[in-house]
Amino acid sequence: MTAPELIPFTPNWPEPAPRFLRPELPPAPELILRDMLTAPLAQWVEQAAEAKGAPVDYVFWSLLTMAGATIGNARWVSPWGGWQEPPVIWGMCIGLPSAGKSPALDAVMQPLRKAERALREEAQAEVKEWEDKAELAKLIEAAWKEDAKKAIKEGDTPPERPIGCNVGPPPHIPRLVVSDATIERLGDILSRQPRGILLMRDELAGWLENMQRYAGGGNDRPFWLESNGGRSFSVERMGRPSLTIDRLTIGMLGGIQPDRLKSLLFKADDDGLLARFVPIWPEPAPLRRPRISADESFINRVVERLLSLELVTDENEETRPWTVSFAEDACELMDTFRQTVRQWEAGAEGLMLSFIGKLPGLVARLSLILGYFDYAAGMGEEPTQIFASEFGRAAHLVETYILPMARRAYAEAEIPKDERAARRLLGIIREQGWKNFTTRQVMRLDRSGLGRRADLDPALAALEEADCIRPVETPRNPRGGRPERLYAVNPAVHRR
């Protein structure tokens, strides 16, 4: 549709408000790997990223998440009495389909799945042995039942049930990583595998949308909220007794496209589920043929060493995590860090406020994982305490990378609704190349959030106040009815 001719008006325009002209998306922070990892591990991440054609950010965060889930309930961290954290990390890799998310996740999942196969093959031999014993037990029990029937018939005391009738439950087949599972299935696994597990979803959007869809009912959402903190949880099972898991500990890793995340940001409940994910949204890696490959034997050894960590058994013969405490210098740094978090909270709201509030717990978890990275890479003994060196690296990672990355990922969620509509309208004006336009033109496009007058009017008012557009008086319609609403566009809108 051709726009109506502009009525002459004074051509002088003030400079538009800068907030509408600058890019909505903050730049991605730079990840300095060697500030966080020892040289061998940093080199492996760099090589794996190049081999997969992915940003190092995706590989690094996948490695952190995998390591936290692999340590699981074997080791927890305690800054001080009354405060314990499991090394559970939830990582969300954000990017377009071509960004290399899946290949980067594969670089870390492959060694974990390889270790799982070895454990499962070992367990399968135990299962075969158990099955042979179970068959024999059936025969023993059948013979005992016959003897018991005969004794009862003859008025004699029936024989006691032989010990060989009871071979116990079948051996557990270990699972280190699952791609999808019901709560009941995960409950069965975790009730027999106290270490914990990693859930890896190539695409997180469906899982998160499902959580939003059923946020008001069922027990899926509480289950997942508790699984991030390693708390006790009872899983109800249809037709069977409920299961109580002492430490529900599940790491989570997956990818999501920016548009899918954006739609979720405006539906998110305030219970903190989405805020428990650490969003990772780097710039795309250069498109080039890989020149190197990663050392598989090195990362396999790292995984094996993490898996060698065992839960401890207390005086009541119950397994529990071995708790790694903070040294005094790390406690002092944590005090300072918490004061800094309080300052960050003062300027935040909504999802960012919820995310920032969880940073002290996250930095404690990262301190433990980074300390165990050194051990797993063969660079030292197993940590007995968390010192300022480990905490300092974790806090530096949070302040210089994780917090800016969250501000990038959640930027649009922090913008008020009317301003979001105004930015959307400004994008349409640029896209269409309009020098002037009518409200009818906009509404005919039927764009989301601008198709109704009640949504469009606040956007127009915001852009008018920002000196991006200006209403132009039009002649009255000789046929009567509502006059056409015409707006002129500040030429600076198209120059930027």
C-alpha positions in Angstrom: 0.0 0.0 0.0 1.4 3.4 -1.0 1.6 5.8 2.0 -0.3 9.1 1.8 1.6 12.2 0.9 3.0 14.1 3.8 1.5 17.4 4.7 4.3 20.0 4.8 5.8 20.5 8.3 8.9 21.9 9.9 11.7 19.6 8.8 13.9 20.1 11.9 14.2 16.9 13.9 15.9 16.5 17.3 18.3 13.6 17.8 16.2 10.4 18.6 16.6 8.8 22.0 19.7 6.6 21.8 18.2 3.6 23.6 15.9 3.0 20.6 18.8 3.2 18.1 21.4 1.1 19.7 21.4 -2.7 19.2 19.0 -4.5 21.7 21.5 -7.3 22.2 24.5 -6.6 24.4 27.8 -8.0 23.0 28.9 -11.4 24.1 31.7 -11.3 26.8 35.0 -12.8 26.0 35.9 -16.1 27.7 39.6 -16.2 28.8 40.0 -19.9 29.2 43.4 -19.9 30.7 42.2 -17.7 33.6 39.9 -20.6 34.6 41.6 -23.8 33.6 45.1 -25.3 33.8 47.0 -25.3 30.4 46.3 -29.0 29.4 42.5 -28.7 30.0 42.3 -25.2 28.3 44.2 -26.6 25.3 41.8 -29.6 25.1 38.8 -27.2 25.1 40.3 -25.1 22.4 41.1 -28.1 20.2 37.7 -29.7 20.7 36.0 -26.4 19.8 38.0 -26.1 16.6 37.5 -29.7 15.7 33.7 -29.3 16.1 33.6 -25.8 14.4 32.0 -24.4 17.6 32.8 -21.5 20.0 35.0 -22.5 22.9 32.2 -21.2 25.2 29.9 -24.1 24.3 32.6 -26.7 24.9 33.8 -25.1 28.1 30.4 -24.8 29.7 29.4 -28.4 28.5 32.6 -29.6 30.3 31.7 -27.7 33.5 28.2 -29.1 33.5 29.3 -32.6 32.8 32.0 -32.5 35.5 29.5 -31.2 38.1 27.1 -34.1 37.3 29.8 -36.7 37.2 31.1 -35.6 40.7 27.5 -35.5 41.8 26.9 -36.6 45.3 30.4 -37.8 45.8 31.6 -34.4 46.8 29.6 -31.3 48.0 31.0 -27.9 49.0 30.3 -26.0 52.2 31.4 -22.3 52.5 30.5 -22.6 56.2 28.3 -24.4 58.7 24.7 -24.7 57.6 25.4 -24.0 53.9 26.1 -26.9 51.5 25.9 -26.9 47.7 26.0 -29.9 45.3 28.2 -29.4 42.2 25.1 -29.3 40.0 25.2 -26.9 37.0 22.4 -26.3 34.5 23.8 -25.1 31.2 21.9 -23.6 28.3 23.8 -23.1 25.1 22.0 -20.4 23.0 22.5 -20.0 19.2 21.1 -20.5 15.8 20.9 -24.0 14.3 24.3 -23.5 12.6 26.1 -22.2 15.7 27.7 -25.6 16.5 25.8 -26.3 19.8 25.2 -30.0 19.2 28.8 -30.7 18.0 30.2 -28.9 21.0 27.9 -30.9 23.4 29.0 -34.1 21.6 32.7 -33.3 22.3 31.9 -33.7 26.0 29.2 -36.3 25.9 31.2 -38.8 23.9 33.8 -39.5 26.6 31.1 -39.6 29.2 29.1 -42.1 27.1 32.2 -44.2 26.6 32.8 -44.4 30.3 29.1 -45.3 30.8 29.4 -48.2 28.2 32.3 -49.7 30.1 30.3 -49.5 33.4 27.3 -51.0 31.7 29.2 -53.9 30.2 30.7 -54.7 33.6 27.2 -54.5 35.2 25.8 -56.7 32.4 28.1 -59.5 33.4 26.8 -59.2 37.0 23.2 -59.3 35.7 23.9 -62.5 33.7 25.3 -64.1 36.9 22.3 -62.9 38.9 19.9 -64.3 36.2 21.6 -67.7 36.5 21.2 -67.6 40.3 17.6 -66.5 39.9 16.8 -69.5 37.7 18.3 -71.8 40.2 16.4 -70.0 43.0 13.2 -70.7 41.2 13.9 -74.4 41.1 14.9 -74.4 44.8 11.7 -72.6 45.7 9.6 -74.9 43.6 11.1 -77.9 45.3 10.6 -76.4 48.7 6.9 -75.6 48.0 6.4 -79.2 47.0 8.1 -80.5 50.2 6.0 -78.0 52.3 2.7 -79.1 50.7 3.6 -82.7 51.4 4.5 -82.0 55.0 1.3 -80.1 55.6 -0.7 -82.9 54.0 0.9 -85.5 56.3 0.6 -83.3 59.4 4.3 -82.7 59.7 6.0 -79.3 60.3 6.9 -77.8 56.9 10.5 -77.1 56.2 11.9 -73.6 56.4 12.3 -71.7 53.2 15.8 -72.3 51.9 18.3 -69.3 51.8 18.9 -70.1 48.1 15.4 -69.0 47.3 16.4 -65.3 47.8 18.9 -63.9 45.4 18.1 -60.2 46.1 17.2 -57.5 43.6 18.9 -57.6 40.1 22.1 -55.5 39.8 21.7 -51.9 38.8 22.8 -51.0 35.2 24.6 -47.6 35.7 23.5 -44.5 33.8 25.7 -41.5 33.6 23.6 -39.5 31.1 20.0 -39.7 29.9 18.4 -37.8 27.0 14.9 -38.0 28.2 13.0 -39.8 31.0 9.9 -39.6 33.0 10.1 -38.6 36.6 9.1 -42.1 37.6 11.9 -43.6 35.5 14.5 -41.1 36.8 13.3 -41.9 40.4 13.9 -45.6 39.8 17.4 -44.9 38.5 18.4 -42.4 41.3 17.0 -44.5 44.1 19.6 -47.1 43.1 22.3 -44.7 41.9 22.9 -42.2 44.7 25.7 -40.4 42.8 23.2 -38.6 40.6 22.9 -38.2 36.8 23.2 -35.8 33.8 20.2 -35.0 31.6 21.3 -33.9 28.2 18.7 -32.4 25.9 19.9 -31.4 22.4 16.9 -28.9 22.3 15.8 -27.5 25.7 12.8 -25.5 24.3 10.3 -28.4 24.4 11.3 -29.4 27.9 11.0 -25.8 29.2 7.7 -25.2 27.4 6.3 -28.4 28.9 7.3 -27.0 32.4 5.4 -23.8 31.6 2.4 -25.7 30.3 2.0 -27.6 33.5 3.4 -25.1 35.9 0.1 -25.1 37.8 -0.3 -28.8 38.5 1.5 -32.1 38.8 4.8 -32.7 40.5 7.2 -32.3 37.5 8.2 -28.7 38.3 8.8 -29.3 42.0 10.9 -32.4 41.1 13.2 -30.4 38.8 13.5 -27.5 41.3 14.6 -29.8 44.0 17.0 -31.7 41.6 19.0 -28.5 41.2 19.7 -28.3 44.9 20.2 -32.0 45.8 17.3 -32.0 48.2 15.3 -35.0 49.4 12.3 -35.8 47.2 9.6 -38.5 47.1 8.5 -39.8 43.7 5.0 -41.2 43.4 4.7 -44.3 41.2 1.5 -45.6 39.7 0.5 -48.9 41.3 3.7 -49.1 43.3 5.1 -47.7 46.5 6.6 -44.2 46.4 10.4 -43.7 46.3 12.2 -41.3 48.5 15.5 -40.1 47.1 17.7 -38.7 49.8 19.7 -36.4 47.5 17.9 -35.7 44.2 20.9 -34.4 42.1 20.6 -34.0 38.3 22.8 -31.8 36.2 21.3 -30.5 33.0 22.7 -29.4 29.6 21.2 -28.5 26.3 20.7 -26.0 23.5 18.1 -23.6 22.5 17.5 -21.1 19.6 17.3 -17.4 20.5 13.7 -17.0 19.2 12.5 -19.9 21.3 14.2 -18.5 24.4 12.7 -15.1 23.7 9.2 -16.5 23.7 9.9 -18.3 27.0 11.2 -15.2 28.7 7.8 -13.6 28.7 6.0 -16.7 30.0 8.4 -17.6 32.8 7.0 -18.1 36.2 8.8 -16.5 39.1 9.7 -19.7 40.9 13.2 -19.5 39.6 13.2 -22.6 37.3 14.5 -20.7 34.2 16.8 -18.6 36.4 18.6 -21.8 37.5 20.1 -22.2 33.9 23.3 -20.4 33.1 22.8 -19.0 29.6 25.7 -19.2 27.2 25.3 -17.1 24.0 28.7 -16.5 22.3 29.4 -15.0 18.9 29.5 -17.6 16.2 32.8 -19.3 15.5 34.6 -18.6 12.2 33.6 -20.9 9.3 36.7 -22.8 8.5 38.0 -26.4 8.0 39.3 -27.8 11.3 43.1 -27.9 11.4 43.5 -30.0 14.6 41.7 -32.6 16.6 41.3 -33.0 20.4 43.2 -35.5 22.5 40.5 -38.2 23.2 42.8 -40.1 25.6 43.3 -37.0 27.8 39.6 -36.2 28.2 38.9 -39.9 28.8 41.3 -39.9 31.7 39.7 -36.7 33.1 36.3 -38.4 33.1 37.6 -41.6 34.6 39.3 -39.7 37.4 36.1 -37.8 38.3 34.2 -41.1 38.3 36.7 -42.6 40.7 35.4 -40.3 43.4 33.3 -42.3 45.8 30.6 -41.4 48.2 31.5 -42.0 51.9 29.7 -44.3 54.3 28.8 -43.0 57.7 28.5 -44.9 61.0 24.9 -45.8 60.1 26.1 -47.6 56.9 24.4 -44.8 54.8 26.2 -43.2 51.9 26.6 -39.5 51.8 28.7 -36.8 50.1 32.2 -36.0 51.4 31.9 -32.3 52.1 34.8 -30.0 51.0 34.9 -26.9 53.2 36.1 -23.4 52.5 39.4 -22.2 54.0 39.3 -18.9 55.8 40.7 -16.9 52.9 37.9 -18.3 50.6 35.3 -17.4 53.3 36.5 -13.8 53.4 36.2 -13.6 49.6 32.7 -15.0 49.7 31.7 -12.3 52.2 32.9 -9.7 49.8 31.3 -11.4 46.8 27.9 -11.5 48.6 28.1 -7.8 49.3 28.8 -7.2 45.6 25.8 -9.4 44.6 23.6 -7.3 46.9 24.7 -4.2 44.9 23.9 -6.0 41.6 20.4 -6.9 42.9 19.7 -3.2 43.6 19.6 -2.5 39.8 17.8 -5.6 38.7 14.3 -6.9 38.5 12.3 -9.9 37.2 14.3 -12.8 35.8 17.7 -11.0 36.2 17.0 -10.4 39.9 16.2 -14.1 40.4 19.3 -15.1 38.5 21.6 -12.7 40.4 20.2 -14.0 43.7 21.5 -17.5 42.9 25.1 -16.4 42.1 26.6 -17.0 45.6 25.5 -20.6 45.4 26.7 -20.9 41.8 30.1 -19.5 42.6 30.5 -22.0 45.5 29.7 -24.8 43.1 32.1 -23.5 40.5 34.8 -23.3 43.1 34.5 -27.0 43.8 34.4 -28.0 40.1 37.4 -25.9 39.2 39.3 -27.3 42.1 38.5 -30.8 40.9 39.4 -30.0 37.3 43.0 -29.5 38.5 42.9 -32.9 40.2 41.2 -34.7 37.3 43.7 -33.2 34.8 46.6 -34.7 36.9 47.8 -31.4 38.1 47.6 -32.1 41.9 46.1 -34.0 44.7 42.4 -34.2 45.5 41.3 -30.9 47.1 40.8 -31.1 50.9 39.6 -27.5 51.1 38.5 -24.7 48.8 41.1 -21.8 49.0 41.1 -18.3 47.7 42.8 -19.5 44.4 39.8 -21.7 43.5 37.2 -19.2 44.7 38.9 -16.3 43.0 38.8 -18.1 39.6 35.1 -18.9 40.1 34.2 -15.4 41.2 36.2 -13.9 38.3 34.2 -16.2 35.9 30.9 -15.1 37.3 31.7 -11.3 37.3 33.4 -11.1 33.9 31.6 -13.7 31.9 28.5 -15.3 33.5 26.7 -12.1 34.6 27.4 -10.2 31.3 26.2 -13.3 29.4 23.0 -13.4 31.4 22.4 -9.7 30.7 22.8 -10.5 27.0 20.5 -13.5 27.1 17.8 -11.9 29.2 18.1 -8.3 27.8 14.7 -8.2 26.2 13.0 -9.6 29.3 14.2 -6.6 31.2 12.6 -4.1 28.8 9.1 -2.9 29.8 6.3 -4.2 27.6 5.5 -0.8 26.0 9.1 -0.3 25.1 9.4 -3.8 23.6 6.4 -3.0 21.4 8.0 0.3 20.4 11.3 -1.4 19.5 9.3 -3.9 17.4 7.5 -1.1 15.6 10.8 0.7 15.0 12.1 -2.5 13.4 9.1 -2.6 11.1 9.6 1.0 10.1 13.2 0.2 9.1 12.3 -3.0 7.5 9.7 -1.3 5.3 11.8 1.7 4.7 8.9 4.0 5.6 9.5 7.8 5.6 5.9 8.1 6.8 3.2 5.6 7.6 -0.3 5.2 8.9 -1.5 3.1 11.8 -3.6 1.2 9.3 -0.5 0.1 7.4 1.0 -1.2 10.6 -2.1 -3.1 11.7 -2.5 -4.7 8.2 0.9 -6.4 8.7 -0.6 -8.2 11.7 2.7 -8.5 13.5 2.8 -10.0 17.0 2.1 -7.5 19.7 1.1 -4.7 17.3 -2.1 -6.1 15.6 -4.5 -4.3 17.9 -4.9 -0.6 18.6 -4.6 -1.2 22.3 -1.1 -2.6 21.7 -0.1 -0.2 19.0 -1.0 3.1 20.7 1.6 2.7 23.6 4.3 1.9 21.1 3.5 5.0 19.0 3.5 7.1 22.1 6.9 5.8 23.2 8.4 6.4 19.8 6.9 9.9 19.6 8.3 10.7 23.0 11.7 9.4 21.9 11.6 11.7 18.8 11.7 8.8 16.4 8.3 9.6 14.8 5.9 12.6 14.7 2.2 12.8 14.1 1.1 14.7 11.0 -2.2 16.4 10.8 -4.3 15.1 8.0 -7.4 16.6 6.3 -10.8 15.4 7.5 -12.3 12.6 5.6 -15.2 14.2 3.6 -17.1 11.0 3.9 -16.9 11.2 7.7 -15.6 8.6 10.0 -12.3 8.4 12.0 -9.5 10.4 10.4 -6.4 8.7 9.1 -3.6 8.7 11.7 -0.4 9.6 9.8 3.2 9.7 11.2 6.4 11.1 9.8 9.7 9.2 10.6 12.8 10.9 11.8 15.4 10.4 9.0 18.0 9.5 11.7 16.1 6.3 12.3 17.2 5.0 8.8 20.8 6.3 9.0 21.7 4.1 12.0 
